Amino acid sequence: MGSKQKITITIDESLVSEIDRLSEEQKESRSHLIEEAIRAWRQTQLEKELVDGYLAMAKEDKERAEANLEAGVESLR
């Protein structure tokens, strides 16, 4: 992994409490937990984009297949 950069963020106090609780439970730093949460969110977004893309492709493929089927039926008549 590359170098680290320190940033300042403002988040809801209840989230800070949750991060602190998890940090203590898992013996990990706040930074580590937040990095992992962002990575997980980014992975979820990528997966969603892939699913959306595949669904759009499936719709286009179905429409193209139906059009080709109609053309094939017409040519047999």
N, C-alpha and C positions, 0 to 999 in steps of 0.2 A: 504494500500500500504506500501511497505517497506521503508527503509531509502533512503535518497537521496545522490547522490555523485556528486560533482562538476567536470566537464570536460571542456576541452578547445577544440574548433573545429574551423576550418577555412572554411568559405563558401563565395560564391560570394557576392559581395557588393550589388547587386540588390536584392538578397534574404534577406539580412539583412534589407534593406529598406522595403521590403514587410512584413517581420516579425514585424518590428517596427510599420508599418502602421496598421497591423491587431491587434497588441498588444494594441495600443491606441484605436482603434475602439471597440474592445471586452473587454477592461479593464482587460486584462490578461497579465501575464508576458511572456517574450520571452520563458523562460524555459517551461512554461505550453503549449504554442502553439507548440513548438518543440516536447514535449512529446506526445501531441495529434496527431501530424503529423506522428510520428514514430509508434504509436499504430495503426493509420488508415492504414499506409503502411503495417504493419505486418498482420493486418486483411485481407487486399487485397491479400497479398501473400498466406496466408492460404486458402482463398477462391479459388484462382487460382489453388493451389495444389489439393484441393478437386475436383474441376471441371475436371482437367486433369486426376486424378485418376478414377473418375466416367466414363469419356469418354473411358479410357483404359479398364475398366471393361466391359463397354457396348460392346466394340468391341470384347473382348474375349468371352463374353456371346453370341453375335450374331454368331461368328464363331463356337462356340460349338453347338449352336442350329442348325445351318445349317448342321454341320457334323452329328448330331444325326438324323436330318430329312432325310438325305441321307441314313443313315444306316437303318432307319425305313422303308423307301421306298424299299430298297433292300431286306429287310427281308419279305416284303409283296409279292414280285415277285415270 
